[in-house]
Amino acid sequence: MSIREAQTEIARQQALIDEHKLHLQDLLDEGLITDTVSYEGITAKVQQRKTWHYSPAVKELQDMEQLEGIATQKVTTSWTVRFSSPEA
């Protein structure tokens, strides 16, 4: 298999994974599943990442902007899918 073929296959598989994650999100939004699900040795769990976005203010003003509520917080949500570890 060439590098180009391998990259094409990776992109195809990633698109399939992304499609499954969108389906999981739809099921979560509809209340049909919780934020952690397991099936056939695979666990999918919602994870959040919080970041701060600042105005174009000088760098040393960031702490002050957080305290005064000028800075806005961004929360991103994504699914992490891992194979379950075999039970001992």
NORLIN-V989457 format. One record per backbone hydrogen bond with DSSP energy under -1.0 kcal/mol. NH is the residue of the N-H (numbers start at 1). CO is the residue of the C=O. E is the energy in kcal/mol with one decimal. If there is no record, write none. Layout:
BEGIN
nh = {NH NH}
co = {CO CO}
e = {E E}
END
This chain:
BEGIN
nh = {6 7 8 9 10 11 12 13 14 15 16 17 18 19 20 21 22 23 24 25 26 27 28 29 30 31 32 37 39 42 43 44 45 46 47 49 51 53 61 62 65 66 67 68 70 71 72 74 76 78 80 82 84}
co = {2 3 4 5 6 7 8 9 10 11 12 13 14 15 16 17 18 19 20 21 22 23 24 25 26 28 27 44 42 39 82 37 80 35 78 76 74 72 58 59 61 62 63 64 65 65 53 51 49 47 45 43 41}
e = {-2.5 -2.9 -2.2 -2.3 -2.6 -2.5 -2.2 -2.7 -2.7 -2.1 -1.7 -2.5 -2.9 -2.0 -2.1 -2.4 -2.1 -1.9 -2.5 -2.3 -2.3 -2.5 -2.5 -3.0 -1.9 -1.5 -2.6 -2.8 -2.7 -1.6 -3.4 -3.2 -2.3 -2.6 -3.5 -2.6 -3.2 -2.9 -2.3 -1.7 -2.6 -2.2 -2.1 -2.4 -1.9 -1.2 -2.0 -3.9 -3.2 -2.7 -2.7 -2.7 -4.0}
END
